[in-house]
Amino acid sequence: MAAIAVSDIPKSQKDELLCTYAALILHDEKMDISADNISKLIKAAGASVEPFMPVLFARALSEFKVSDLLSAGSAVGGGAPAAAAAPAAAQPSGGAAAAAAPAKKEEKVEEEEEEEDIGFSLFDD
């Protein structure tokens, strides 16, 4: 993020960052991560977000312990940074919502299928 000017960040991403940082501050202060508290903290910082954003973040984080999300992000092979877990819930695309819940995935080794000889090759002369 440091290499990107704040003016170049889209409004939706700024809203996500504000909600993420507010949720992390509330967690650090051992306060309830609620939509009201997220909104108050963002307003106290002199910023504003779309009204639905704090509600989405509070609902997404209500099912998880933030400390678990933070520790899951720092685990070896943990994938995305923990700060990215909360903003993912706010994206309407739905694909990022899965990032909010770092579910344990079992890696299955898929065997490569042997190519059947179909009588010709695309690379034959």
Accessible surface in RSA format (square Angstrom, percent):
REM  Atomic radii and reference values for relative SASA: ProtOr
REM  Chains: A
REM  Algorithm: Lee & Richards
REM  Probe-radius: 1.40
REM  Slices: 20
REM RES _ NUM      All-atoms   Total-Side   Main-Chain    Non-polar    All polar
REM                ABS   REL    ABS   REL    ABS   REL    ABS   REL    ABS   REL
RES MET A   1   125.76  65.1  77.76  51.5  47.99 114.3  76.77  65.3  48.99  64.9
RES ALA A   2   112.26 103.2  69.26 106.9  43.00  97.8  81.69 115.0  30.57  81.0
RES ALA A   3   107.10  98.5  63.73  98.3  43.37  98.7  75.85 106.8  31.26  82.8
RES ILE A   4    86.65  49.3  76.78  57.2   9.87  23.8  79.82  57.5   6.83  18.5
RES ALA A   5    55.09  50.7  39.25  60.6  15.84  36.0  50.41  71.0   4.68  12.4
RES VAL A   6   106.54  70.1 102.35  92.7   4.19  10.1 102.35  88.9   4.19  11.4
RES SER A   7    97.87  82.7  65.16  87.0  32.70  75.3  51.98 110.7  45.89  64.3
RES ASP A   8   103.50  72.5  75.67  75.3  27.83  65.8  22.84  53.7  80.66  80.4
RES ILE A   9    16.54   9.4  10.60   7.9   5.93  14.3  11.68   8.4   4.85  13.2
RES PRO A  10    72.69  53.0  60.41  55.1  12.28  44.6  72.69  60.0   0.00   0.0
RES LYS A  11   108.19  52.8  98.99  60.7   9.20  21.9  94.34  84.9  13.85  14.8
RES SER A  12    68.15  57.6  62.10  82.9   6.04  13.9  46.65  99.3  21.49  30.1
RES GLN A  13    80.21  44.9  79.89  58.4   0.32   0.8  14.97  31.9  65.24  49.5
RES LYS A  14    66.67  32.5  65.04  39.9   1.63   3.9  30.16  27.2  36.50  38.9
RES ASP A  15     3.00   2.1   3.00   3.0   0.00   0.0   0.23   0.5   2.77   2.8
RES GLU A  16    17.30   9.9  17.30  13.1   0.00   0.0   1.47   2.8  15.83  12.9
RES LEU A  17    39.80  22.2  39.80  28.5   0.00   0.0  39.80  28.0   0.00   0.0
RES LEU A  18    48.46  27.0  46.78  33.5   1.69   4.2  46.87  32.9   1.59   4.3
RES CYS A  19     0.00   0.0   0.00   0.0   0.00   0.0   0.00   0.0   0.00   0.0
RES THR A  20     1.61   1.1   1.52   1.5   0.09   0.2   1.52   2.0   0.09   0.1
RES TYR A  21   109.82  51.3 109.16  62.1   0.66   1.7  80.17  60.2  29.65  36.6
RES ALA A  22     3.48   3.2   1.74   2.7   1.75   4.0   2.82   4.0   0.67   1.8
RES ALA A  23     2.29   2.1   2.29   3.5   0.00   0.0   2.29   3.2   0.00   0.0
RES LEU A  24    49.20  27.4  45.97  32.9   3.23   8.1  46.32  32.5   2.87   7.7
RES ILE A  25    84.57  48.1  82.49  61.5   2.08   5.0  84.55  60.9   0.02   0.0
RES LEU A  26     5.70   3.2   5.68   4.1   0.02   0.1   5.70   4.0   0.00   0.0
RES HIS A  27    57.28  31.3  52.93  36.8   4.35  11.1  29.30  30.2  27.98  32.6
RES ASP A  28   104.99  73.5  89.58  89.2  15.41  36.4  17.87  42.1  87.12  86.9
RES GLU A  29   109.66  63.0  89.61  67.8  20.05  47.7  21.56  41.7  88.10  71.9
RES LYS A  30   185.13  90.3 148.73  91.3  36.39  86.7 114.85 103.4  70.28  74.9
RES MET A  31   102.66  53.2  87.52  57.9  15.14  36.0  73.19  62.2  29.46  39.0
RES ASP A  32   104.53  73.2  88.50  88.1  16.03  37.9  39.48  92.9  65.05  64.9
RES ILE A  33    32.50  18.5  18.50  13.8  13.99  33.7  18.50  13.3  13.99  38.0
RES SER A  34    30.33  25.6  27.50  36.7   2.82   6.5  26.11  55.6   4.22   5.9
RES ALA A  35    27.43  25.2  24.50  37.8   2.92   6.7  24.81  34.9   2.62   6.9
RES ASP A  36    84.01  58.8  76.81  76.4   7.20  17.0  33.50  78.8  50.51  50.4
RES ASN A  37    29.33  20.2  27.13  26.2   2.20   5.3   1.71   4.1  27.62  26.7
RES ILE A  38     0.00   0.0   0.00   0.0   0.00   0.0   0.00   0.0   0.00   0.0
RES SER A  39    48.33  40.8  42.69  57.0   5.64  13.0  31.54  67.2  16.79  23.5
RES LYS A  40   125.17  61.1 118.04  72.4   7.14  17.0  76.69  69.0  48.48  51.6
RES LEU A  41    51.18  28.5  48.06  34.4   3.11   7.8  50.36  35.4   0.81   2.2
RES ILE A  42     6.26   3.6   4.58   3.4   1.68   4.0   6.26   4.5   0.00   0.0
RES LYS A  43   164.91  80.5 154.39  94.7  10.52  25.1  97.56  87.8  67.36  71.7
RES ALA A  44    87.67  80.6  43.89  67.7  43.79  99.6  56.57  79.7  31.11  82.4
RES ALA A  45    78.34  72.0  36.72  56.7  41.62  94.7  49.43  69.6  28.91  76.6
RES GLY A  46    72.75  89.7   0.00   N/A  72.75  89.7  36.85 101.1  35.90  80.4
RES ALA A  47    34.39  31.6  17.85  27.5  16.54  37.6  26.48  37.3   7.91  20.9
RES SER A  48    83.36  70.4  71.70  95.7  11.67  26.9  42.94  91.4  40.42  56.6
RES VAL A  49    25.35  16.7   6.28   5.7  19.07  45.9   7.93   6.9  17.42  47.3
RES GLU A  50    75.30  43.2  73.09  55.3   2.21   5.3  18.02  34.9  57.28  46.8
RES PRO A  51   113.64  82.8  94.98  86.6  18.66  67.8 104.66  86.4   8.98  55.8
RES PHE A  52   108.99  54.5 104.12  64.5   4.87  12.7 108.56  65.8   0.42   1.2
RES MET A  53     7.82   4.0   7.82   5.2   0.00   0.0   1.56   1.3   6.26   8.3
RES PRO A  54     3.21   2.3   3.21   2.9   0.00   0.0   3.21   2.7   0.00   0.0
RES VAL A  55    54.94  36.1  54.72  49.5   0.22   0.5  54.81  47.6   0.13   0.3
RES LEU A  56    61.51  34.3  59.54  42.6   1.97   5.0  59.55  41.8   1.96   5.3
RES PHE A  57     0.23   0.1   0.17   0.1   0.05   0.1   0.23   0.1   0.00   0.0
RES ALA A  58    12.54  11.5  10.85  16.7   1.70   3.9  11.16  15.7   1.38   3.7
RES ARG A  59   164.76  69.2 160.31  81.7   4.45  10.6  55.59  76.0 109.17  66.2
RES ALA A  60    20.20  18.6   8.27  12.8  11.94  27.2  19.23  27.1   0.97   2.6
RES LEU A  61    13.08   7.3   7.44   5.3   5.64  14.2   7.78   5.5   5.30  14.3
RES SER A  62    88.17  74.5  46.92  62.6  41.24  95.0  44.65  95.1  43.52  61.0
RES GLU A  63   136.62  78.4 103.30  78.1  33.33  79.3  38.32  74.1  98.30  80.3
RES PHE A  64    72.63  36.3  54.60  33.8  18.03  46.9  62.15  37.7  10.48  30.0
RES LYS A  65   144.46  70.5 136.29  83.6   8.17  19.5  84.47  76.0  59.99  63.9
RES VAL A  66    13.22   8.7   9.77   8.8   3.45   8.3   9.77   8.5   3.45   9.4
RES SER A  67    53.72  45.4  48.58  64.8   5.14  11.8  33.94  72.3  19.78  27.7
RES ASP A  68    81.37  57.0  78.30  77.9   3.07   7.3  25.20  59.3  56.17  56.0
RES LEU A  69    10.83   6.0   8.24   5.9   2.59   6.5   8.30   5.8   2.54   6.8
RES LEU A  70    65.16  36.3  58.88  42.1   6.28  15.8  59.10  41.5   6.06  16.3
RES SER A  71    67.94  57.4  57.83  77.2  10.12  23.3  46.31  98.6  21.64  30.3
RES ALA A  72    35.66  32.8  25.40  39.2  10.27  23.4  32.92  46.4   2.74   7.3
RES GLY A  73    20.97  25.9   0.00   N/A  20.97  25.9   6.35  17.4  14.62  32.7
RES SER A  74    93.79  79.3  58.24  77.7  35.55  81.9  50.17 106.8  43.62  61.1
RES ALA A  75    54.52  50.1  39.04  60.2  15.49  35.2  48.33  68.1   6.19  16.4
RES VAL A  76   159.67 105.1 128.54 116.4  31.13  75.0 135.13 117.4  24.55  66.6
RES GLY A  77    80.49  99.3   0.00   N/A  80.49  99.3  40.91 112.3  39.58  88.6
RES GLY A  78    36.76  45.3   0.00   N/A  36.76  45.3  11.50  31.6  25.26  56.6
RES GLY A  79    67.90  83.7   0.00   N/A  67.90  83.7  40.19 110.3  27.71  62.1
RES ALA A  80    61.52  56.6  42.22  65.2  19.29  43.9  49.13  69.2  12.38  32.8
RES PRO A  81    95.82  69.8  87.38  79.7   8.44  30.7  94.38  77.9   1.44   8.9
RES ALA A  82    20.47  18.8   8.02  12.4  12.45  28.3  10.17  14.3  10.30  27.3
RES ALA A  83    40.46  37.2  36.13  55.8   4.33   9.9  37.11  52.3   3.35   8.9
RES ALA A  84    40.68  37.4  33.29  51.4   7.39  16.8  37.49  52.8   3.19   8.5
RES ALA A  85    10.80   9.9   8.64  13.3   2.15   4.9  10.56  14.9   0.24   0.6
RES ALA A  86     9.78   9.0   8.87  13.7   0.91   2.1   9.69  13.6   0.08   0.2
RES PRO A  87    14.54  10.6  14.54  13.3   0.00   0.0  14.54  12.0   0.00   0.0
RES ALA A  88     6.18   5.7   3.98   6.1   2.21   5.0   5.96   8.4   0.22   0.6
RES ALA A  89    20.69  19.0   6.84  10.6  13.85  31.5   7.40  10.4  13.29  35.2
RES ALA A  90     6.06   5.6   0.14   0.2   5.92  13.5   0.31   0.4   5.75  15.2
RES GLN A  91    67.31  37.6  61.69  45.1   5.61  13.4  11.12  23.7  56.19  42.6
RES PRO A  92   140.33 102.3 101.90  92.9  38.43 139.7 114.82  94.8  25.51 158.5
RES SER A  93    92.41  78.1  51.68  69.0  40.73  93.8  57.83 123.2  34.58  48.4
RES GLY A  94    42.28  52.1   0.00   N/A  42.28  52.1  29.87  82.0  12.41  27.8
RES GLY A  95    61.80  76.2   0.00   N/A  61.80  76.2  44.08 121.0  17.72  39.7
RES ALA A  96    22.85  21.0  14.42  22.2   8.44  19.2  20.76  29.2   2.09   5.5
RES ALA A  97    45.69  42.0  38.16  58.9   7.52  17.1  38.41  54.1   7.27  19.3
RES ALA A  98    73.41  67.5  55.46  85.6  17.95  40.8  65.97  92.9   7.44  19.7
RES ALA A  99    48.54  44.6  30.58  47.2  17.96  40.9  42.14  59.3   6.40  16.9
RES ALA A 100     9.19   8.4   8.43  13.0   0.76   1.7   8.43  11.9   0.76   2.0
RES ALA A 101    34.63  31.8  31.02  47.9   3.61   8.2  31.30  44.1   3.33   8.8
RES PRO A 102    66.92  48.8  37.75  34.4  29.17 106.0  47.53  39.2  19.39 120.5
RES ALA A 103    72.77  66.9  48.25  74.5  24.51  55.8  57.65  81.2  15.12  40.1
RES LYS A 104   206.79 100.9 174.10 106.8  32.68  77.8 123.25 110.9  83.54  89.0
RES LYS A 105   177.57  86.6 147.25  90.3  30.32  72.2  97.07  87.4  80.50  85.7
RES GLU A 106   152.70  87.7 126.48  95.7  26.21  62.4  52.62 101.8 100.07  81.7
RES GLU A 107   168.13  96.5 134.74 101.9  33.39  79.5  53.52 103.5 114.60  93.6
RES LYS A 108   168.24  82.1 142.34  87.3  25.90  61.7  89.36  80.4  78.88  84.0
RES VAL A 109   143.61  94.5 114.64 103.8  28.97  69.8 119.26 103.6  24.35  66.0
RES GLU A 110   152.88  87.8 128.24  97.0  24.64  58.7  46.70  90.3 106.18  86.7
RES GLU A 111   158.42  91.0 133.91 101.3  24.51  58.4  53.10 102.7 105.32  86.0
RES GLU A 112   167.07  95.9 139.44 105.5  27.62  65.8  58.70 113.5 108.36  88.5
RES GLU A 113   164.01  94.2 136.66 103.4  27.35  65.1  56.37 109.0 107.64  87.9
RES GLU A 114   163.30  93.8 139.25 105.4  24.05  57.3  57.75 111.7 105.55  86.2
RES GLU A 115   170.70  98.0 136.71 103.4  33.99  80.9  56.96 110.2 113.74  92.9
RES GLU A 116   149.62  85.9 127.02  96.1  22.60  53.8  47.14  91.2 102.48  83.7
RES ASP A 117   138.88  97.3 100.18  99.7  38.70  91.5  44.63 105.0  94.25  94.0
RES ILE A 118   118.77  67.6  89.85  66.9  28.92  69.7  98.33  70.8  20.44  55.5
RES GLY A 119    68.95  85.0   0.00   N/A  68.95  85.0  36.13  99.2  32.81  73.5
RES PHE A 120   131.28  65.7 112.01  69.4  19.27  50.1 120.95  73.3  10.33  29.6
RES SER A 121    50.94  43.0  35.80  47.8  15.14  34.9  25.54  54.4  25.40  35.6
RES LEU A 122   150.20  83.6 118.10  84.5  32.09  80.7 121.71  85.5  28.49  76.7
RES PHE A 123   184.40  92.3 156.72  97.1  27.68  72.0 162.32  98.4  22.08  63.2
RES ASP A 124   103.86  72.7  78.88  78.5  24.97  59.1  27.32  64.3  76.54  76.3
RES ASP A 125   193.64 135.6 120.29 119.7  73.36 173.5  68.68 161.6 124.97 124.6
END  Absolute sums over single chains surface
CHAIN  1 A     9527.1       7338.7       2188.5       5693.6       3833.6
END  Absolute sums over all chains
TOTAL          9527.1       7338.7       2188.5       5693.6       3833.6
